[in-house]
C-alpha cells in the first residue's frame, strides 16, 4: 500500500447555524490547517497515488480566502468540511481540519 499526505493552510471565514446561542453564529475567520491523506495499492500511470497539485487545487483553490457559507452547500463546521474534502480528492481515506490551535475535526473512510 502506498500513502501520501498533503498539509495546507487556508484562510477563510464562516458562520455556523447552531441550535443554541454561540458566538460562532457571527461571521468570523480562521487560518485553517487541512491535512489530506490518500492511499492506493497501485500507483497511477504517472507513478502517483494522487497528484499533490490536484489536492492543492481542490482545497486551496476552492476554499482559500473565501466565505465558506457562500461556496459550500452545508453548515460549514470543521466536521462537515472534512467530509466534503474527503469526497473531492481521489484515493482520499482521511482528512483533518484544524480551525484553531486546539480544535481538530477528522473524517475517515470506514
C-alpha positions as CSV (number, residue, x, y, z in Angstrom):
1,X,0.0,0.0,0.0
2,X,1.2,3.5,-0.9
3,X,0.5,6.5,1.3
4,X,0.7,10.2,0.7
5,X,-0.4,13.3,2.7
6,X,-0.7,16.9,1.9
7,X,-0.8,19.7,4.5
8,X,-2.3,23.0,3.5
9,X,-3.1,26.3,5.3
10,X,-6.2,28.2,4.1
11,X,-7.6,31.5,5.3
12,X,-11.4,31.5,5.2
13,X,-14.4,32.9,7.0
14,X,-17.6,31.2,8.0
15,X,-20.6,31.4,10.4
16,X,-22.3,28.5,11.9
17,X,-26.1,27.7,12.0
18,X,-26.5,26.3,15.5
19,X,-29.4,25.2,17.7
20,X,-28.0,27.0,20.7
21,X,-26.6,30.5,21.4
22,X,-22.9,30.8,20.4
23,X,-20.5,33.5,19.3
24,X,-19.8,31.2,16.3
25,X,-23.1,32.2,14.7
26,X,-21.4,35.5,13.9
27,X,-19.1,35.7,10.8
28,X,-15.5,35.0,11.8
29,X,-12.4,33.6,10.2
30,X,-9.7,31.1,10.8
31,X,-6.3,30.1,9.4
32,X,-7.3,26.5,8.9
33,X,-4.8,23.7,8.7
34,X,-6.1,20.9,6.4
35,X,-4.3,17.6,6.1
36,X,-5.4,15.2,3.4
37,X,-4.4,11.6,3.5
38,X,-4.5,9.3,0.4
39,X,-3.6,5.7,-0.2
40,X,-3.7,3.2,-3.0
41,X,-2.5,-0.3,-3.6
42,X,-1.4,0.6,-7.1
43,X,0.2,3.8,-8.5
44,X,-1.5,5.6,-11.4
45,X,0.0,5.7,-14.8
46,X,2.2,8.7,-13.7
47,X,3.6,6.8,-10.7
48,X,1.5,8.6,-8.1
49,X,-1.2,7.8,-5.5
50,X,-2.8,11.2,-6.1
51,X,-1.1,14.3,-7.5
52,X,-0.2,16.8,-4.8
53,X,-1.2,19.6,-7.2
54,X,-4.7,18.2,-7.5
55,X,-5.1,18.2,-3.8
56,X,-3.8,21.8,-3.6
57,X,-6.1,23.0,-6.3
58,X,-9.1,21.2,-4.8
59,X,-8.7,22.5,-1.3
60,X,-6.7,25.7,-1.6
61,X,-8.1,26.7,-5.0
62,X,-11.7,26.4,-3.8
63,X,-11.6,27.4,-0.2
64,X,-8.7,29.9,0.4
65,X,-9.8,33.5,1.1
66,X,-13.5,32.6,0.7
67,X,-16.6,32.8,2.8
68,X,-17.3,29.2,3.2
69,X,-21.0,29.8,3.7
70,X,-21.1,31.2,0.1
71,X,-19.5,28.3,-1.6
72,X,-20.4,25.1,0.4
73,X,-23.9,23.8,0.4
74,X,-24.0,22.8,4.1
75,X,-23.3,24.2,7.6
76,X,-19.5,24.8,7.4
77,X,-18.4,23.1,10.6
78,X,-14.9,21.6,10.6
79,X,-16.5,18.1,10.6
80,X,-18.6,18.9,7.5
81,X,-15.7,20.5,5.7
82,X,-13.5,17.4,6.4
83,X,-16.2,15.1,4.9
84,X,-16.6,17.4,1.9
85,X,-12.9,17.4,1.2
86,X,-12.8,13.6,1.5
87,X,-15.3,13.4,-1.3
88,X,-13.4,15.7,-3.6
89,X,-9.9,14.1,-3.6
90,X,-9.2,10.8,-5.4
91,X,-7.9,8.0,-3.2
92,X,-8.5,10.0,0.0
93,X,-9.2,8.0,3.1
94,X,-8.8,10.6,5.9
95,X,-9.0,14.4,6.2
96,X,-8.1,16.5,9.3
97,X,-9.4,20.1,9.6
98,X,-7.8,22.2,12.3
99,X,-9.7,25.5,12.8
100,X,-7.6,26.7,15.8
101,X,-4.7,25.5,17.9
102,X,-6.8,23.1,20.0
103,X,-9.7,22.2,17.7
104,X,-9.3,19.5,15.1
105,X,-12.0,17.5,13.3
106,X,-11.4,14.5,11.2
107,X,-13.3,12.4,8.7
108,X,-12.1,8.9,7.8
109,X,-13.5,6.3,5.4
110,X,-14.5,3.0,7.0
